[in-house]
Amino acid sequence: MNAVTNVGCVTRPILPRSCPPSRNLRKSSKMNIRLAKPEDLPHIQAANLQNLPENYSMKFWMYHILSWPQISFVAEDNKGRIVGYVLARVDAEEEDDTGTRKDFDKEPEIHGHVNSISVLRSYRRLGLARKLMLLSQEAMSTIYKSSFVSLHVRKSNKAAISLYRDSLGFRVDKVEHKYYGDGEDALSMRLDLPKQSI
Ligand SMILES: CC(C)(COP(=O)(O)OP(=O)(O)OC[C@H]1O[C@@H](n2cnc3c(N)ncnc32)[C@H](O)[C@@H]1OP(=O)(O)O)[C@@H](O)C(=O)NCCC(=O)NCCS
């Protein structure tokens, strides 16, 4: 048998006329990604509870959206239901945990930090997380002049590590032992952002 005849329609980059679009292609074409708004927060929080063991208070979510309104995004389906989000903040490298500058001679290095990202299970592998990350990274760079973006990920989270490392180009900066409440190590990952001329 000629092996070429076994090539499935779904995996082809360009679909032949006789081949119906895959479910994923149909789904992804109806998705909309936009900036997150305070009124989205209950839905973002619900998605977070469904997808991740790291959960936060409404105050935490609200603080991020109000403080850095241009770097958190949501993905919504054709009925406007939120199916994914990225929540991020901006930090200054030279500050310690209390927000105090460590070295007054040096300009603080501004950087973005991704606090939480998730996509509902039935909307995964459509490229939504990658798009959410790219939009947030672009805004961190162009609006806040961030020089890099950082995040933490569980050592066992293969899907997220592949998203950050293989799809977006992050590298592992360090391993933080027992970072998570249950004792799991975190990979602290980082991606340099393009320098913006002022
Ligand atoms: C991790 C997560 C956000 C990825 O969302 P997604 O929308 O499915 O990701 P995308 O479709 O944008 O995938 C982009 C790339 O990431 C990688 N990736 C995503 N899911 C993957 C999986 N299950 N296995 C391996 N690689 C995966 C692939 O490189 C993929 O590119 P490809 O589809 O061309 O191969 C999603 O699985 C999720 O919500 N998981 C639970 C919450 C979570 O772990 N959040 C991260 C906390 S640090």
The ligand as a Tripos MOL2 file, in Angstrom:
@<TRIPOS>MOLECULE
LIG
   48    50     1     0     0
SMALL
NO_CHARGES

@<TRIPOS>ATOM
      1 C1         -0.3780   24.6970   29.8090 C.3       1 LIG1
      2 C2         -1.6370   25.2120   29.1000 C.3       1 LIG1
      3 C3         -1.9190   26.6410   29.5760 C.3       1 LIG1
      4 C4         -1.4100   25.1880   27.5760 C.3       1 LIG1
      5 O1         -2.5480   25.7610   26.9580 O.3       1 LIG1
      6 P1         -2.9230   25.4970   25.4250 P.3       1 LIG1
      7 O2         -3.8410   26.5850   24.9830 O.co2     1 LIG1
      8 O3         -3.3980   24.1200   25.2780 O.co2     1 LIG1
      9 O4         -1.4980   25.6470   24.7170 O.3       1 LIG1
     10 P2         -1.2600   25.9870   23.1600 P.3       1 LIG1
     11 O5         -2.3130   25.3270   22.3450 O.co2     1 LIG1
     12 O6         -1.0660   27.4420   22.9880 O.co2     1 LIG1
     13 O7          0.1080   25.2210   22.9170 O.3       1 LIG1
     14 C5          1.2720   25.8870   22.4480 C.3       1 LIG1
     15 C6          2.4290   24.9080   22.5760 C.3       1 LIG1
     16 O8          2.6240   24.5050   23.9400 O.3       1 LIG1
     17 C7          3.0420   23.1380   23.9960 C.3       1 LIG1
     18 N1          1.9920   22.3020   24.6250 N.ar      1 LIG1
     19 C8          0.7430   22.6980   24.9800 C.ar      1 LIG1
     20 N2          0.0930   21.6590   25.5630 N.ar      1 LIG1
     21 C9          0.9370   20.6110   25.5470 C.ar      1 LIG1
     22 C10         0.8300   19.2580   25.9900 C.ar      1 LIG1
     23 N3         -0.2870   18.7820   26.5760 N.pl3     1 LIG1
     24 N4          1.8970   18.4330   25.8300 N.ar      1 LIG1
     25 C11         3.0330   18.8960   25.2670 C.ar      1 LIG1
     26 N5          3.2020   20.1600   24.7920 N.ar      1 LIG1
     27 C12         2.1590   21.0020   24.9510 C.ar      1 LIG1
     28 C13         3.2400   22.7210   22.5550 C.3       1 LIG1
     29 O9          4.5760   23.0860   22.2180 O.3       1 LIG1
     30 C14         2.2420   23.6070   21.8410 C.3       1 LIG1
     31 O10         2.5240   23.8000   20.4720 O.3       1 LIG1
     32 P3          1.8860   22.7650   19.3950 P.3       1 LIG1
     33 O11         0.4160   22.6280   19.7070 O.co2     1 LIG1
     34 O12         2.1600   23.4560   18.0990 O.co2     1 LIG1
     35 O13         2.6240   21.4840   19.6000 O.co2     1 LIG1
     36 C15        -2.8650   24.2930   29.3900 C.3       1 LIG1
     37 O14        -2.4920   22.9530   29.1880 O.3       1 LIG1
     38 C16        -3.4290   24.4390   30.7910 C.2       1 LIG1
     39 O15        -4.3010   25.2820   31.0280 O.2       1 LIG1
     40 N6         -2.9630   23.6010   31.7460 N.am      1 LIG1
     41 C17        -3.4200   23.6700   33.1230 C.3       1 LIG1
     42 C18        -2.9810   24.9450   33.7880 C.3       1 LIG1
     43 C19        -1.4740   25.0930   33.7890 C.2       1 LIG1
     44 O16        -0.7360   24.1310   33.9270 O.2       1 LIG1
     45 N7         -1.0160   26.3540   33.6510 N.am      1 LIG1
     46 C20         0.4000   26.6760   33.6670 C.3       1 LIG1
     47 C21         0.8360   26.9160   35.0510 C.3       1 LIG1
     48 S1          2.5630   27.3490   35.1170 S.3       1 LIG1
@<TRIPOS>BOND
     1     1     2 1
     2     2     3 1
     3     2     4 1
     4     2    36 1
     5     4     5 1
     6     5     6 1
     7     6     7 2
     8     6     8 1
     9     6     9 1
    10     9    10 1
    11    10    11 2
    12    10    12 1
    13    10    13 1
    14    13    14 1
    15    14    15 1
    16    15    16 1
    17    15    30 1
    18    16    17 1
    19    17    18 1
    20    17    28 1
    21    18    19 ar
    22    18    27 ar
    23    19    20 ar
    24    20    21 ar
    25    21    22 ar
    26    21    27 ar
    27    22    23 1
    28    22    24 ar
    29    24    25 ar
    30    25    26 ar
    31    26    27 ar
    32    28    29 1
    33    28    30 1
    34    30    31 1
    35    31    32 1
    36    32    33 2
    37    32    34 1
    38    32    35 1
    39    36    37 1
    40    36    38 1
    41    38    39 2
    42    38    40 1
    43    40    41 1
    44    41    42 1
    45    42    43 1
    46    43    44 2
    47    43    45 1
    48    45    46 1
    49    46    47 1
    50    47    48 1
@<TRIPOS>SUBSTRUCTURE
     1 LIG1         1 GROUP 0 **** ****
